[in-house]
Amino acid sequence: MVKQIRSWAFDEPVSSPFAVPEGFLGRMAGRIMLWLNDPRELVAHIGEQRSVLEVGCGPGGLLRHLQAERVCGVDPSPDMLRLAARRNRGAELRRGTAADTGYADQEFDVVVSVNNVAMWPDLDAGVREMCRVTRPGGRVLIAWHSATGRSPIARGNALPDDKLARIVQALGDPVSRHELANLTLFDKRLLP
Ligand SMILES: C[S@@+](CC[C@H](N)C(=O)[O-])C[C@H]1O[C@@H](n2cnc3c(N)ncnc32)[C@H](O)[C@@H]1O
């Protein structure tokens, strides 16, 4: 039985092993994420950093490619953290959510979320927390499946324009938008 979550992005509760990856189905979903997601374009966009936190890191497919001295990941799912730990021996992994990462103010150069913003219960709380743990002049990145994605999975999960506009509003000006192969990416630079 897959748990339901209520999200700011959908009128109905969401019930999917990709949103709440727990147990056998969740671990299968985690392996599919590792197999399907190619993080290289996003890694290039992030660039070399001193410290990066991924919020909702899932099985850790992005973490292992990041070019940073300190790589950290939080996820609410213990099953995903276990999968991520196997592939990311040097990363700091802990249980947490977008709205409650457990890190101190201004700890990271970059804080990034990939394919989980639409699963958060409270968009503004998640964005506030991502900004809180990012240093002045650092960047907050939010990526979600793109409507123009190469993969039908990305296109099938894309959010409508009004929901994308809500993400931009929550991040606050200035935000740049980038269309990657399968992701729409919002990039917010905090004031120095
Ligand atoms: C589709 S997976 C994406 C995982 C990974 N970022 C990737 O791209 O492979 C969604 C992840 O978001 C996590 N998640 C669900 N609710 C969350 C929340 N409120 N805050 C942060 N992560 C959350 C899930 O546990 C799951 O690991």
Ligand as a Chemical Component Dictionary entry (heavy atoms), coordinates in Angstrom:
data_LIG
# 
_chem_comp.id                   LIG 
_chem_comp.type                 NON-POLYMER 
_chem_comp.pdbx_formal_charge   0 
_chem_comp.three_letter_code    LIG 
# 
loop_
_chem_comp_atom.comp_id 
_chem_comp_atom.atom_id 
_chem_comp_atom.alt_atom_id 
_chem_comp_atom.type_symbol 
_chem_comp_atom.charge 
_chem_comp_atom.model_Cartn_x 
_chem_comp_atom.model_Cartn_y 
_chem_comp_atom.model_Cartn_z 
_chem_comp_atom.pdbx_ordinal 
LIG C1  C1  C 0  10.848 11.358 -7.960 1  
LIG S1  S1  S 1  11.945 11.279 -6.586 2  
LIG C2  C2  C 0  13.312 12.288 -7.159 3  
LIG C3  C3  C 0  14.596 11.935 -6.490 4  
LIG C4  C4  C 0  15.859 12.600 -7.044 5  
LIG N1  N1  N 0  15.867 14.028 -6.794 6  
LIG C5  C5  C 0  16.035 12.307 -8.506 7  
LIG O1  O1  O 0  15.845 13.213 -9.331 8  
LIG O2  O2  O -1 16.334 11.151 -8.817 9  
LIG C6  C6  C 0  11.171 12.327 -5.373 10 
LIG C7  C7  C 0  11.870 12.342 -4.038 11 
LIG O3  O3  O 0  11.330 13.417 -3.271 12 
LIG C8  C8  C 0  11.243 12.996 -1.941 13 
LIG N2  N2  N 0  10.255 13.849 -1.241 14 
LIG C9  C9  C 0  8.934  13.624 -1.056 15 
LIG N3  N3  N 0  8.416  14.632 -0.329 16 
LIG C10 C10 C 0  9.423  15.505 -0.067 17 
LIG C11 C11 C 0  9.512  16.736 0.654  18 
LIG N4  N4  N 0  8.444  17.291 1.243  19 
LIG N5  N5  N 0  10.723 17.351 0.745  20 
LIG C12 C12 C 0  11.807 16.805 0.135  21 
LIG N6  N6  N 0  11.773 15.651 -0.556 22 
LIG C13 C13 C 0  10.615 15.007 -0.662 23 
LIG C14 C14 C 0  10.857 11.532 -2.027 24 
LIG O4  O4  O 0  11.172 10.826 -0.830 25 
LIG C15 C15 C 0  11.671 11.083 -3.236 26 
LIG O5  O5  O 0  12.918 10.559 -2.856 27 
# 
loop_
_chem_comp_bond.comp_id 
_chem_comp_bond.atom_id_1 
_chem_comp_bond.atom_id_2 
_chem_comp_bond.value_order 
_chem_comp_bond.pdbx_ordinal 
LIG C1  S1  SING 1  
LIG S1  C2  SING 2  
LIG S1  C6  SING 3  
LIG C2  C3  SING 4  
LIG C3  C4  SING 5  
LIG C4  N1  SING 6  
LIG C4  C5  SING 7  
LIG C5  O1  DOUB 8  
LIG C5  O2  SING 9  
LIG C6  C7  SING 10 
LIG C7  O3  SING 11 
LIG C7  C15 SING 12 
LIG O3  C8  SING 13 
LIG C8  N2  SING 14 
LIG C8  C14 SING 15 
LIG N2  C9  SING 16 
LIG N2  C13 SING 17 
LIG C9  N3  DOUB 18 
LIG N3  C10 SING 19 
LIG C10 C11 SING 20 
LIG C10 C13 DOUB 21 
LIG C11 N4  SING 22 
LIG C11 N5  DOUB 23 
LIG N5  C12 SING 24 
LIG C12 N6  DOUB 25 
LIG N6  C13 SING 26 
LIG C14 O4  SING 27 
LIG C14 C15 SING 28 
LIG C15 O5  SING 29 
# 
